[in-house]
Amino acid sequence: MPVQFAAKRLGKELSKIQNGLPPGIELVSADNLEEWLLDIKVLDNNPLYLNETYRLKFRFSQSYPIEPPEVVFVKQTDRPIPIHPHIYSNGIICLDLLGQQGWSPVQSVESVCMSLQSMLTGNTKDERPPGDEEFVRGNKQRPKDIEFYYHDNTV
């Protein structure tokens, strides 16, 4: 049952996405209902992200949209990992919206992209999360299995 629900929901979202996305968000690939790639740009003149495009990878479980997708930034030659106090250098994003506590089934791929755009737009700190090097070196978990402590929602 949940598998069909996830597939139906993702099919609807994909159809909506293919009819157009907000400025600065672009679908790169959605070959299946397990993994999608999207590019986002920060549209204001925030000097930290000027003229940069970032690649997001969404992974969906069979429990989507009851369970949040796993969303990470993916580094490529022309797609860096954005520097932000809530984004680790390996692309893992510390955002309550993407955790079980902050997630709501009314969210969508589009709304997550818009939230990440907004998070970058409002950032003024050219820094990684505290303990980034240790976290990246020692982390063997998938983002959905990490228990983040959300201490500062102002950045």
Secondary structure, DSSP 8 states (H G I E B T S, - for coil): -HHHHHHHHHHHHHHHHHT---TTEEEEE-SSSSEEEEEEE--S--TTTTT-EEEEEEE--TTTTTS--EEEEE-BTTB----BTTB-TTSBB--GGGSTTT--TT--HHHHHHHHHHHHHT-------TTHHHHHHH--S-GGG-------TT-
